[in-house]
Amino acid sequence: MLLKARIGKLRADISEVIGYLAPMGLRLLDLRPSHLLQLATLPLLPGHRDPFDHLLIATARAERLCLVTNDPHVSRYAVEHMAA
C-alpha cells in the first residue's frame, strides 16, 4: 500500500492503516518462496507489466486469498478478486 501511495495510485495514511490492522484482525504477510514460485509462473499479459501488481496477484494466488483492487487487469488472471 505504501508503494502505491508513494506513486499516487492510492490515497492512504500508512500509519493509520497500520493502526487498524490488529483491531480488524488483519496481519501483514511476509514474502515467501511460495509467492515467488507463483510469480515465476504468472503470465506476462499484454498491457500489464507492473511488477508490483504481479507480486500482489502471485501472493493472493499462493495464499488462496481474495485480492481487493481497482486494477482492471486483475480480472485477466486466475485469482480471486473483488473491486476496491
PyMOL Python script that loads the backbone (N, CA, C, O; Angstrom):
from pymol import cmd

cmd.read_pdbstr("""\
ATOM      1  N   MET A   1       0.818  -1.186   0.000  1.00  0.00           N
ATOM      2  CA  MET A   1       0.000   0.000   0.000  1.00  0.00           C
ATOM      3  C   MET A   1       0.865   1.255   0.000  1.00  0.00           C
ATOM      4  O   MET A   1       0.553   2.246  -0.661  1.00  0.00           O
ATOM      5  N   LEU A   2       1.934   1.193   0.737  1.00  0.00           N
ATOM      6  CA  LEU A   2       2.819   2.351   0.799  1.00  0.00           C
ATOM      7  C   LEU A   2       3.418   2.658  -0.571  1.00  0.00           C
ATOM      8  O   LEU A   2       3.504   3.822  -0.964  1.00  0.00           O
ATOM      9  N   LEU A   3       3.830   1.623  -1.295  1.00  0.00           N
ATOM     10  CA  LEU A   3       4.400   1.848  -2.627  1.00  0.00           C
ATOM     11  C   LEU A   3       3.380   2.489  -3.556  1.00  0.00           C
ATOM     12  O   LEU A   3       3.715   3.406  -4.306  1.00  0.00           O
ATOM     13  N   LYS A   4       2.147   2.020  -3.515  1.00  0.00           N
ATOM     14  CA  LYS A   4       1.099   2.594  -4.358  1.00  0.00           C
ATOM     15  C   LYS A   4       0.806   4.036  -3.940  1.00  0.00           C
ATOM     16  O   LYS A   4       0.582   4.893  -4.795  1.00  0.00           O
ATOM     17  N   ALA A   5       0.805   4.307  -2.651  1.00  0.00           N
ATOM     18  CA  ALA A   5       0.570   5.666  -2.164  1.00  0.00           C
ATOM     19  C   ALA A   5       1.698   6.608  -2.606  1.00  0.00           C
ATOM     20  O   ALA A   5       1.450   7.759  -2.965  1.00  0.00           O
ATOM     21  N   ARG A   6       2.915   6.114  -2.577  1.00  0.00           N
ATOM     22  CA  ARG A   6       4.068   6.955  -2.956  1.00  0.00           C
ATOM     23  C   ARG A   6       4.046   7.371  -4.419  1.00  0.00           C
ATOM     24  O   ARG A   6       4.563   8.432  -4.771  1.00  0.00           O
ATOM     25  N   ILE A   7       3.445   6.535  -5.284  1.00  0.00           N
ATOM     26  CA  ILE A   7       3.412   6.896  -6.703  1.00  0.00           C
ATOM     27  C   ILE A   7       2.073   7.509  -7.110  1.00  0.00           C
ATOM     28  O   ILE A   7       1.817   7.735  -8.293  1.00  0.00           O
ATOM     29  N   GLY A   8       1.219   7.777  -6.112  1.00  0.00           N
ATOM     30  CA  GLY A   8      -0.031   8.472  -6.387  1.00  0.00           C
ATOM     31  C   GLY A   8      -1.176   7.599  -6.858  1.00  0.00           C
ATOM     32  O   GLY A   8      -2.184   8.119  -7.336  1.00  0.00           O
ATOM     33  N   LYS A   9      -1.049   6.286  -6.738  1.00  0.00           N
ATOM     34  CA  LYS A   9      -2.123   5.387  -7.177  1.00  0.00           C
ATOM     35  C   LYS A   9      -3.076   5.024  -6.042  1.00  0.00           C
ATOM     36  O   LYS A   9      -4.070   4.332  -6.267  1.00  0.00           O
ATOM     37  N   LEU A  10      -2.786   5.480  -4.834  1.00  0.00           N
ATOM     38  CA  LEU A  10      -3.617   5.171  -3.681  1.00  0.00           C
ATOM     39  C   LEU A  10      -3.482   6.299  -2.674  1.00  0.00           C
ATOM     40  O   LEU A  10      -2.379   6.762  -2.381  1.00  0.00           O
ATOM     41  N   ARG A  11      -4.613   6.732  -2.151  1.00  0.00           N
ATOM     42  CA  ARG A  11      -4.589   7.727  -1.074  1.00  0.00           C
ATOM     43  C   ARG A  11      -4.740   6.983   0.236  1.00  0.00           C
ATOM     44  O   ARG A  11      -5.801   6.429   0.525  1.00  0.00           O
ATOM     45  N   ALA A  12      -3.683   6.970   1.027  1.00  0.00           N
ATOM     46  CA  ALA A  12      -3.725   6.264   2.304  1.00  0.00           C
ATOM     47  C   ALA A  12      -2.650   6.818   3.222  1.00  0.00           C
ATOM     48  O   ALA A  12      -1.549   7.146   2.782  1.00  0.00           O
ATOM     49  N   ASP A  13      -2.982   6.918   4.501  1.00  0.00           N
ATOM     50  CA  ASP A  13      -2.021   7.269   5.532  1.00  0.00           C
ATOM     51  C   ASP A  13      -1.525   5.955   6.115  1.00  0.00           C
ATOM     52  O   ASP A  13      -2.255   5.285   6.845  1.00  0.00           O
ATOM     53  N   ILE A  14      -0.299   5.586   5.801  1.00  0.00           N
ATOM     54  CA  ILE A  14       0.211   4.266   6.168  1.00  0.00           C
ATOM     55  C   ILE A  14       0.216   4.057   7.679  1.00  0.00           C
ATOM     56  O   ILE A  14      -0.013   2.940   8.142  1.00  0.00           O
ATOM     57  N   SER A  15       0.472   5.109   8.456  1.00  0.00           N
ATOM     58  CA  SER A  15       0.432   4.981   9.918  1.00  0.00           C
ATOM     59  C   SER A  15      -0.974   4.630  10.385  1.00  0.00           C
ATOM     60  O   SER A  15      -1.150   3.812  11.288  1.00  0.00           O
ATOM     61  N   GLU A  16      -1.968   5.248   9.771  1.00  0.00           N
ATOM     62  CA  GLU A  16      -3.359   4.962  10.110  1.00  0.00           C
ATOM     63  C   GLU A  16      -3.723   3.524   9.723  1.00  0.00           C
ATOM     64  O   GLU A  16      -4.383   2.814  10.483  1.00  0.00           O
ATOM     65  N   VAL A  17      -3.290   3.114   8.548  1.00  0.00           N
ATOM     66  CA  VAL A  17      -3.564   1.748   8.091  1.00  0.00           C
ATOM     67  C   VAL A  17      -2.954   0.727   9.049  1.00  0.00           C
ATOM     68  O   VAL A  17      -3.620  -0.231   9.441  1.00  0.00           O
ATOM     69  N   ILE A  18      -1.704   0.925   9.423  1.00  0.00           N
ATOM     70  CA  ILE A  18      -1.030   0.010  10.349  1.00  0.00           C
ATOM     71  C   ILE A  18      -1.777  -0.058  11.676  1.00  0.00           C
ATOM     72  O   ILE A  18      -1.892  -1.129  12.271  1.00  0.00           O
ATOM     73  N   GLY A  19      -2.283   1.081  12.139  1.00  0.00           N
ATOM     74  CA  GLY A  19      -3.035   1.123  13.393  1.00  0.00           C
ATOM     75  C   GLY A  19      -4.328   0.331  13.352  1.00  0.00           C
ATOM     76  O   GLY A  19      -4.812  -0.108  14.395  1.00  0.00           O
ATOM     77  N   TYR A  20      -4.898   0.139  12.168  1.00  0.00           N
ATOM     78  CA  TYR A  20      -6.142  -0.604  12.032  1.00  0.00           C
ATOM     79  C   TYR A  20      -5.946  -2.111  11.874  1.00  0.00           C
ATOM     80  O   TYR A  20      -6.906  -2.868  12.015  1.00  0.00           O
ATOM     81  N   LEU A  21      -4.735  -2.558  11.586  1.00  0.00           N
ATOM     82  CA  LEU A  21      -4.507  -3.975  11.305  1.00  0.00           C
ATOM     83  C   LEU A  21      -4.968  -4.887  12.441  1.00  0.00           C
ATOM     84  O   LEU A  21      -5.848  -5.726  12.245  1.00  0.00           O
ATOM     85  N   ALA A  22      -4.382  -4.729  13.621  1.00  0.00           N
ATOM     86  CA  ALA A  22      -4.698  -5.619  14.739  1.00  0.00           C
ATOM     87  C   ALA A  22      -6.164  -5.531  15.157  1.00  0.00           C
ATOM     88  O   ALA A  22      -6.795  -6.575  15.323  1.00  0.00           O
ATOM     89  N   PRO A  23      -6.741  -4.336  15.337  1.00  0.00           N
ATOM     90  CA  PRO A  23      -8.156  -4.273  15.740  1.00  0.00           C
ATOM     91  C   PRO A  23      -9.106  -4.922  14.735  1.00  0.00           C
ATOM     92  O   PRO A  23     -10.184  -5.382  15.111  1.00  0.00           O
ATOM     93  N   MET A  24      -8.714  -4.962  13.464  1.00  0.00           N
ATOM     94  CA  MET A  24      -9.572  -5.564  12.444  1.00  0.00           C
ATOM     95  C   MET A  24      -9.254  -7.045  12.222  1.00  0.00           C
ATOM     96  O   MET A  24      -9.866  -7.696  11.375  1.00  0.00           O
ATOM     97  N   GLY A  25      -8.290  -7.573  12.989  1.00  0.00           N
ATOM     98  CA  GLY A  25      -7.928  -8.981  12.847  1.00  0.00           C
ATOM     99  C   GLY A  25      -7.112  -9.264  11.600  1.00  0.00           C
ATOM    100  O   GLY A  25      -7.107 -10.393  11.109  1.00  0.00           O
ATOM    101  N   LEU A  26      -6.422  -8.257  11.078  1.00  0.00           N
ATOM    102  CA  LEU A  26      -5.604  -8.417   9.871  1.00  0.00           C
ATOM    103  C   LEU A  26      -4.146  -8.560  10.248  1.00  0.00           C
ATOM    104  O   LEU A  26      -3.718  -8.121  11.316  1.00  0.00           O
ATOM    105  N   ARG A  27      -3.384  -9.183   9.353  1.00  0.00           N
ATOM    106  CA  ARG A  27      -1.949  -9.323   9.581  1.00  0.00           C
ATOM    107  C   ARG A  27      -1.208  -9.066   8.277  1.00  0.00           C
ATOM    108  O   ARG A  27      -1.763  -9.223   7.189  1.00  0.00           O
ATOM    109  N   LEU A  28       0.030  -8.677   8.402  1.00  0.00           N
ATOM    110  CA  LEU A  28       0.885  -8.485   7.235  1.00  0.00           C
ATOM    111  C   LEU A  28       1.464  -9.824   6.826  1.00  0.00           C
ATOM    112  O   LEU A  28       1.777 -10.655   7.678  1.00  0.00           O
ATOM    113  N   LEU A  29       1.607 -10.035   5.535  1.00  0.00           N
ATOM    114  CA  LEU A  29       2.208 -11.266   5.036  1.00  0.00           C
ATOM    115  C   LEU A  29       3.674 -11.033   4.722  1.00  0.00           C
ATOM    116  O   LEU A  29       4.044 -10.018   4.132  1.00  0.00           O
ATOM    117  N   ASP A  30       4.500 -11.982   5.121  1.00  0.00           N
ATOM    118  CA  ASP A  30       5.894 -11.969   4.722  1.00  0.00           C
ATOM    119  C   ASP A  30       5.980 -12.481   3.295  1.00  0.00           C
ATOM    120  O   ASP A  30       5.132 -13.261   2.862  1.00  0.00           O
ATOM    121  N   LEU A  31       6.986 -12.053   2.569  1.00  0.00           N
ATOM    122  CA  LEU A  31       7.244 -12.590   1.243  1.00  0.00           C
ATOM    123  C   LEU A  31       7.856 -13.978   1.418  1.00  0.00           C
ATOM    124  O   LEU A  31       8.867 -14.136   2.102  1.00  0.00           O
ATOM    125  N   ARG A  32       7.238 -14.983   0.796  1.00  0.00           N
ATOM    126  CA  ARG A  32       7.650 -16.379   0.984  1.00  0.00           C
ATOM    127  C   ARG A  32       8.057 -17.015  -0.349  1.00  0.00           C
ATOM    128  O   ARG A  32       7.687 -16.522  -1.415  1.00  0.00           O
ATOM    129  N   PRO A  33       8.808 -18.096  -0.283  1.00  0.00           N
ATOM    130  CA  PRO A  33       9.170 -18.791  -1.513  1.00  0.00           C
ATOM    131  C   PRO A  33       7.959 -19.194  -2.356  1.00  0.00           C
ATOM    132  O   PRO A  33       8.026 -19.161  -3.584  1.00  0.00           O
ATOM    133  N   SER A  34       6.854 -19.575  -1.709  1.00  0.00           N
ATOM    134  CA  SER A  34       5.666 -19.974  -2.468  1.00  0.00           C
ATOM    135  C   SER A  34       5.116 -18.803  -3.289  1.00  0.00           C
ATOM    136  O   SER A  34       4.558 -19.006  -4.367  1.00  0.00           O
ATOM    137  N   HIS A  35       5.272 -17.596  -2.782  1.00  0.00           N
ATOM    138  CA  HIS A  35       4.835 -16.410  -3.535  1.00  0.00           C
ATOM    139  C   HIS A  35       5.708 -16.227  -4.772  1.00  0.00           C
ATOM    140  O   HIS A  35       5.216 -15.912  -5.855  1.00  0.00           O
ATOM    141  N   LEU A  36       7.004 -16.429  -4.594  1.00  0.00           N
ATOM    142  CA  LEU A  36       7.931 -16.270  -5.719  1.00  0.00           C
ATOM    143  C   LEU A  36       7.716 -17.349  -6.774  1.00  0.00           C
ATOM    144  O   LEU A  36       7.842 -17.085  -7.970  1.00  0.00           O
ATOM    145  N   LEU A  37       7.391 -18.568  -6.334  1.00  0.00           N
ATOM    146  CA  LEU A  37       7.103 -19.628  -7.299  1.00  0.00           C
ATOM    147  C   LEU A  37       5.852 -19.303  -8.104  1.00  0.00           C
ATOM    148  O   LEU A  37       5.810 -19.557  -9.308  1.00  0.00           O
ATOM    149  N   GLN A  38       4.840 -18.747  -7.460  1.00  0.00           N
ATOM    150  CA  GLN A  38       3.639 -18.316  -8.187  1.00  0.00           C
ATOM    151  C   GLN A  38       3.986 -17.192  -9.156  1.00  0.00           C
ATOM    152  O   GLN A  38       3.510 -17.175 -10.292  1.00  0.00           O
ATOM    153  N   LEU A  39       4.809 -16.261  -8.709  1.00  0.00           N
ATOM    154  CA  LEU A  39       5.215 -15.142  -9.563  1.00  0.00           C
ATOM    155  C   LEU A  39       5.967 -15.645 -10.795  1.00  0.00           C
ATOM    156  O   LEU A  39       5.783 -15.124 -11.896  1.00  0.00           O
ATOM    157  N   ALA A  40       6.805 -16.651 -10.608  1.00  0.00           N
ATOM    158  CA  ALA A  40       7.586 -17.190 -11.720  1.00  0.00           C
ATOM    159  C   ALA A  40       6.701 -17.810 -12.799  1.00  0.00           C
ATOM    160  O   ALA A  40       7.090 -17.862 -13.966  1.00  0.00           O
ATOM    161  N   THR A  41       5.517 -18.280 -12.418  1.00  0.00           N
ATOM    162  CA  THR A  41       4.626 -18.921 -13.385  1.00  0.00           C
ATOM    163  C   THR A  41       3.515 -17.992 -13.876  1.00  0.00           C
ATOM    164  O   THR A  41       2.723 -18.373 -14.738  1.00  0.00           O
ATOM    165  N   LEU A  42       3.454 -16.785 -13.334  1.00  0.00           N
ATOM    166  CA  LEU A  42       2.410 -15.844 -13.737  1.00  0.00           C
ATOM    167  C   LEU A  42       2.666 -15.366 -15.161  1.00  0.00           C
ATOM    168  O   LEU A  42       3.775 -14.939 -15.482  1.00  0.00           O
ATOM    169  N   PRO A  43       1.646 -15.434 -16.019  1.00  0.00           N
ATOM    170  CA  PRO A  43       1.863 -15.000 -17.403  1.00  0.00           C
ATOM    171  C   PRO A  43       2.072 -13.487 -17.495  1.00  0.00           C
ATOM    172  O   PRO A  43       1.479 -12.721 -16.736  1.00  0.00           O
ATOM    173  N   LEU A  44       2.906 -13.080 -18.416  1.00  0.00           N
ATOM    174  CA  LEU A  44       3.082 -11.650 -18.707  1.00  0.00           C
ATOM    175  C   LEU A  44       2.085 -11.294 -19.804  1.00  0.00           C
ATOM    176  O   LEU A  44       2.322 -11.551 -20.984  1.00  0.00           O
ATOM    177  N   LEU A  45       0.987 -10.711 -19.403  1.00  0.00           N
ATOM    178  CA  LEU A  45      -0.077 -10.388 -20.348  1.00  0.00           C
ATOM    179  C   LEU A  45       0.175  -9.039 -21.011  1.00  0.00           C
ATOM    180  O   LEU A  45       0.710  -8.130 -20.377  1.00  0.00           O
ATOM    181  N   PRO A  46      -0.199  -8.901 -22.261  1.00  0.00           N
ATOM    182  CA  PRO A  46      -0.020  -7.626 -22.963  1.00  0.00           C
ATOM    183  C   PRO A  46      -0.726  -6.487 -22.229  1.00  0.00           C
ATOM    184  O   PRO A  46      -1.871  -6.626 -21.799  1.00  0.00           O
ATOM    185  N   GLY A  47      -0.035  -5.374 -22.094  1.00  0.00           N
ATOM    186  CA  GLY A  47      -0.616  -4.190 -21.478  1.00  0.00           C
ATOM    187  C   GLY A  47      -0.591  -4.177 -19.958  1.00  0.00           C
ATOM    188  O   GLY A  47      -1.095  -3.239 -19.342  1.00  0.00           O
ATOM    189  N   HIS A  48      -0.013  -5.202 -19.345  1.00  0.00           N
ATOM    190  CA  HIS A  48       0.055  -5.226 -17.878  1.00  0.00           C
ATOM    191  C   HIS A  48       1.413  -5.757 -17.444  1.00  0.00           C
ATOM    192  O   HIS A  48       1.598  -6.959 -17.251  1.00  0.00           O
ATOM    193  N   ARG A  49       2.351  -4.842 -17.296  1.00  0.00           N
ATOM    194  CA  ARG A  49       3.721  -5.238 -16.980  1.00  0.00           C
ATOM    195  C   ARG A  49       4.173  -4.716 -15.624  1.00  0.00           C
ATOM    196  O   ARG A  49       5.374  -4.684 -15.353  1.00  0.00           O
ATOM    197  N   ASP A  50       3.248  -4.308 -14.766  1.00  0.00           N
ATOM    198  CA  ASP A  50       3.600  -3.747 -13.456  1.00  0.00           C
ATOM    199  C   ASP A  50       4.076  -4.866 -12.521  1.00  0.00           C
ATOM    200  O   ASP A  50       3.277  -5.715 -12.125  1.00  0.00           O
ATOM    201  N   PRO A  51       5.358  -4.877 -12.166  1.00  0.00           N
ATOM    202  CA  PRO A  51       5.890  -5.970 -11.344  1.00  0.00           C
ATOM    203  C   PRO A  51       5.283  -6.012  -9.944  1.00  0.00           C
ATOM    204  O   PRO A  51       5.133  -7.091  -9.371  1.00  0.00           O
ATOM    205  N   PHE A  52       4.935  -4.866  -9.392  1.00  0.00           N
ATOM    206  CA  PHE A  52       4.324  -4.854  -8.061  1.00  0.00           C
ATOM    207  C   PHE A  52       2.939  -5.497  -8.114  1.00  0.00           C
ATOM    208  O   PHE A  52       2.590  -6.290  -7.240  1.00  0.00           O
ATOM    209  N   ASP A  53       2.155  -5.164  -9.125  1.00  0.00           N
ATOM    210  CA  ASP A  53       0.844  -5.802  -9.297  1.00  0.00           C
ATOM    211  C   ASP A  53       0.998  -7.305  -9.466  1.00  0.00           C
ATOM    212  O   ASP A  53       0.213  -8.078  -8.918  1.00  0.00           O
ATOM    213  N   HIS A  54       1.997  -7.717 -10.217  1.00  0.00           N
ATOM    214  CA  HIS A  54       2.234  -9.147 -10.420  1.00  0.00           C
ATOM    215  C   HIS A  54       2.530  -9.844  -9.090  1.00  0.00           C
ATOM    216  O   HIS A  54       2.056 -10.954  -8.850  1.00  0.00           O
ATOM    217  N   LEU A  55       3.312  -9.193  -8.229  1.00  0.00           N
ATOM    218  CA  LEU A  55       3.625  -9.776  -6.928  1.00  0.00           C
ATOM    219  C   LEU A  55       2.369  -9.888  -6.061  1.00  0.00           C
ATOM    220  O   LEU A  55       2.190 -10.880  -5.354  1.00  0.00           O
ATOM    221  N   LEU A  56       1.503  -8.878  -6.113  1.00  0.00           N
ATOM    222  CA  LEU A  56       0.247  -8.940  -5.355  1.00  0.00           C
ATOM    223  C   LEU A  56      -0.626 -10.098  -5.841  1.00  0.00           C
ATOM    224  O   LEU A  56      -1.197 -10.831  -5.034  1.00  0.00           O
ATOM    225  N   ILE A  57      -0.723 -10.257  -7.145  1.00  0.00           N
ATOM    226  CA  ILE A  57      -1.524 -11.338  -7.724  1.00  0.00           C
ATOM    227  C   ILE A  57      -0.931 -12.695  -7.323  1.00  0.00           C
ATOM    228  O   ILE A  57      -1.664 -13.591  -6.905  1.00  0.00           O
ATOM    229  N   ALA A  58       0.366 -12.844  -7.446  1.00  0.00           N
ATOM    230  CA  ALA A  58       1.024 -14.106  -7.099  1.00  0.00           C
ATOM    231  C   ALA A  58       0.849 -14.433  -5.621  1.00  0.00           C
ATOM    232  O   ALA A  58       0.621 -15.590  -5.266  1.00  0.00           O
ATOM    233  N   THR A  59       0.955 -13.431  -4.760  1.00  0.00           N
ATOM    234  CA  THR A  59       0.784 -13.645  -3.325  1.00  0.00           C
ATOM    235  C   THR A  59      -0.643 -14.090  -3.020  1.00  0.00           C
ATOM    236  O   THR A  59      -0.850 -15.024  -2.246  1.00  0.00           O
ATOM    237  N   ALA A  60      -1.623 -13.427  -3.623  1.00  0.00           N
ATOM    238  CA  ALA A  60      -3.024 -13.815  -3.409  1.00  0.00           C
ATOM    239  C   ALA A  60      -3.266 -15.243  -3.878  1.00  0.00           C
ATOM    240  O   ALA A  60      -3.984 -16.000  -3.224  1.00  0.00           O
ATOM    241  N   ARG A  61      -2.674 -15.612  -5.000  1.00  0.00           N
ATOM    242  CA  ARG A  61      -2.840 -16.980  -5.501  1.00  0.00           C
ATOM    243  C   ARG A  61      -2.198 -17.985  -4.554  1.00  0.00           C
ATOM    244  O   ARG A  61      -2.803 -19.007  -4.228  1.00  0.00           O
ATOM    245  N   ALA A  62      -0.986 -17.703  -4.116  1.00  0.00           N
ATOM    246  CA  ALA A  62      -0.264 -18.637  -3.249  1.00  0.00           C
ATOM    247  C   ALA A  62      -0.959 -18.818  -1.903  1.00  0.00           C
ATOM    248  O   ALA A  62      -0.966 -19.916  -1.347  1.00  0.00           O
ATOM    249  N   GLU A  63      -1.538 -17.749  -1.384  1.00  0.00           N
ATOM    250  CA  GLU A  63      -2.180 -17.795  -0.074  1.00  0.00           C
ATOM    251  C   GLU A  63      -3.670 -18.126  -0.157  1.00  0.00           C
ATOM    252  O   GLU A  63      -4.347 -18.252   0.864  1.00  0.00           O
ATOM    253  N   ARG A  64      -4.176 -18.265  -1.400  1.00  0.00           N
ATOM    254  CA  ARG A  64      -5.612 -18.504  -1.629  1.00  0.00           C
ATOM    255  C   ARG A  64      -6.452 -17.418  -0.960  1.00  0.00           C
ATOM    256  O   ARG A  64      -7.403 -17.692  -0.228  1.00  0.00           O
ATOM    257  N   LEU A  65      -6.059 -16.174  -1.242  1.00  0.00           N
ATOM    258  CA  LEU A  65      -6.741 -15.004  -0.705  1.00  0.00           C
ATOM    259  C   LEU A  65      -7.464 -14.266  -1.816  1.00  0.00           C
ATOM    260  O   LEU A  65      -7.158 -14.439  -2.996  1.00  0.00           O
ATOM    261  N   CYS A  66      -8.417 -13.451  -1.430  1.00  0.00           N
ATOM    262  CA  CYS A  66      -9.116 -12.587  -2.371  1.00  0.00           C
ATOM    263  C   CYS A  66      -8.361 -11.263  -2.446  1.00  0.00           C
ATOM    264  O   CYS A  66      -8.150 -10.609  -1.425  1.00  0.00           O
ATOM    265  N   LEU A  67      -7.961 -10.872  -3.629  1.00  0.00           N
ATOM    266  CA  LEU A  67      -7.239  -9.616  -3.838  1.00  0.00           C
ATOM    267  C   LEU A  67      -8.250  -8.499  -4.030  1.00  0.00           C
ATOM    268  O   LEU A  67      -9.090  -8.565  -4.928  1.00  0.00           O
ATOM    269  N   VAL A  68      -8.175  -7.481  -3.198  1.00  0.00           N
ATOM    270  CA  VAL A  68      -9.063  -6.325  -3.299  1.00  0.00           C
ATOM    271  C   VAL A  68      -8.307  -5.241  -4.063  1.00  0.00           C
ATOM    272  O   VAL A  68      -7.265  -4.761  -3.616  1.00  0.00           O
ATOM    273  N   THR A  69      -8.848  -4.862  -5.224  1.00  0.00           N
ATOM    274  CA  THR A  69      -8.140  -3.934  -6.097  1.00  0.00           C
ATOM    275  C   THR A  69      -9.118  -3.235  -7.034  1.00  0.00           C
ATOM    276  O   THR A  69     -10.227  -3.715  -7.268  1.00  0.00           O
ATOM    277  N   ASN A  70      -8.695  -2.112  -7.558  1.00  0.00           N
ATOM    278  CA  ASN A  70      -9.479  -1.463  -8.613  1.00  0.00           C
ATOM    279  C   ASN A  70      -8.757  -1.570  -9.956  1.00  0.00           C
ATOM    280  O   ASN A  70      -9.114  -0.888 -10.916  1.00  0.00           O
ATOM    281  N   ASP A  71      -7.744  -2.426 -10.015  1.00  0.00           N
ATOM    282  CA  ASP A  71      -6.978  -2.638 -11.238  1.00  0.00           C
ATOM    283  C   ASP A  71      -7.795  -3.493 -12.219  1.00  0.00           C
ATOM    284  O   ASP A  71      -8.084  -4.653 -11.926  1.00  0.00           O
ATOM    285  N   PRO A  72      -8.164  -2.942 -13.366  1.00  0.00           N
ATOM    286  CA  PRO A  72      -8.980  -3.704 -14.315  1.00  0.00           C
ATOM    287  C   PRO A  72      -8.243  -4.898 -14.930  1.00  0.00           C
ATOM    288  O   PRO A  72      -8.885  -5.807 -15.456  1.00  0.00           O
ATOM    289  N   HIS A  73      -6.919  -4.911 -14.872  1.00  0.00           N
ATOM    290  CA  HIS A  73      -6.142  -6.004 -15.450  1.00  0.00           C
ATOM    291  C   HIS A  73      -6.247  -7.295 -14.645  1.00  0.00           C
ATOM    292  O   HIS A  73      -6.062  -8.380 -15.196  1.00  0.00           O
ATOM    293  N   VAL A  74      -6.541  -7.193 -13.354  1.00  0.00           N
ATOM    294  CA  VAL A  74      -6.534  -8.368 -12.479  1.00  0.00           C
ATOM    295  C   VAL A  74      -7.538  -9.419 -12.948  1.00  0.00           C
ATOM    296  O   VAL A  74      -7.309 -10.615 -12.769  1.00  0.00           O
ATOM    297  N   SER A  75      -8.631  -8.991 -13.536  1.00  0.00           N
ATOM    298  CA  SER A  75      -9.642  -9.953 -13.986  1.00  0.00           C
ATOM    299  C   SER A  75      -9.115 -10.872 -15.088  1.00  0.00           C
ATOM    300  O   SER A  75      -9.753 -11.873 -15.413  1.00  0.00           O
ATOM    301  N   ARG A  76      -7.969 -10.544 -15.659  1.00  0.00           N
ATOM    302  CA  ARG A  76      -7.382 -11.362 -16.716  1.00  0.00           C
ATOM    303  C   ARG A  76      -6.542 -12.515 -16.162  1.00  0.00           C
ATOM    304  O   ARG A  76      -6.051 -13.349 -16.923  1.00  0.00           O
ATOM    305  N   TYR A  77      -6.378 -12.560 -14.851  1.00  0.00           N
ATOM    306  CA  TYR A  77      -5.571 -13.593 -14.204  1.00  0.00           C
ATOM    307  C   TYR A  77      -6.466 -14.547 -13.431  1.00  0.00           C
ATOM    308  O   TYR A  77      -7.579 -14.190 -13.043  1.00  0.00           O
ATOM    309  N   ALA A  78      -5.989 -15.735 -13.216  1.00  0.00           N
ATOM    310  CA  ALA A  78      -6.717 -16.733 -12.434  1.00  0.00           C
ATOM    311  C   ALA A  78      -6.467 -16.469 -10.949  1.00  0.00           C
ATOM    312  O   ALA A  78      -5.675 -17.160 -10.309  1.00  0.00           O
ATOM    313  N   VAL A  79      -7.151 -15.465 -10.417  1.00  0.00           N
ATOM    314  CA  VAL A  79      -7.028 -15.122  -9.000  1.00  0.00           C
ATOM    315  C   VAL A  79      -8.374 -14.587  -8.527  1.00  0.00           C
ATOM    316  O   VAL A  79      -9.046 -13.839  -9.236  1.00  0.00           O
ATOM    317  N   GLU A  80      -8.755 -14.986  -7.312  1.00  0.00           N
ATOM    318  CA  GLU A  80      -9.992 -14.446  -6.739  1.00  0.00           C
ATOM    319  C   GLU A  80      -9.763 -12.970  -6.451  1.00  0.00           C
ATOM    320  O   GLU A  80      -8.732 -12.596  -5.892  1.00  0.00           O
ATOM    321  N   HIS A  81     -10.716 -12.135  -6.830  1.00  0.00           N
ATOM    322  CA  HIS A  81     -10.555 -10.696  -6.601  1.00  0.00           C
ATOM    323  C   HIS A  81     -11.905 -10.019  -6.480  1.00  0.00           C
ATOM    324  O   HIS A  81     -12.934 -10.557  -6.889  1.00  0.00           O
ATOM    325  N   MET A  82     -11.874  -8.828  -5.909  1.00  0.00           N
ATOM    326  CA  MET A  82     -13.078  -8.001  -5.841  1.00  0.00           C
ATOM    327  C   MET A  82     -12.659  -6.540  -5.964  1.00  0.00           C
ATOM    328  O   MET A  82     -11.537  -6.172  -5.617  1.00  0.00           O
ATOM    329  N   ALA A  83     -13.565  -5.723  -6.458  1.00  0.00           N
ATOM    330  CA  ALA A  83     -13.280  -4.302  -6.674  1.00  0.00           C
ATOM    331  C   ALA A  83     -13.151  -3.586  -5.332  1.00  0.00           C
ATOM    332  O   ALA A  83     -13.886  -3.859  -4.383  1.00  0.00           O
ATOM    333  N   ALA A  84     -12.206  -2.674  -5.286  1.00  0.00           N
ATOM    334  CA  ALA A  84     -11.999  -1.867  -4.075  1.00  0.00           C
ATOM    335  C   ALA A  84     -13.042  -0.792  -3.958  1.00  0.00           C
ATOM    336  O   ALA A  84     -13.025  -0.017  -3.002  1.00  0.00           O
TER     337      ALA A  84
END
""", "prot")
cmd.dss("prot")
cmd.show_as("cartoon", "prot")
cmd.util.cbc("prot")
cmd.orient("prot")
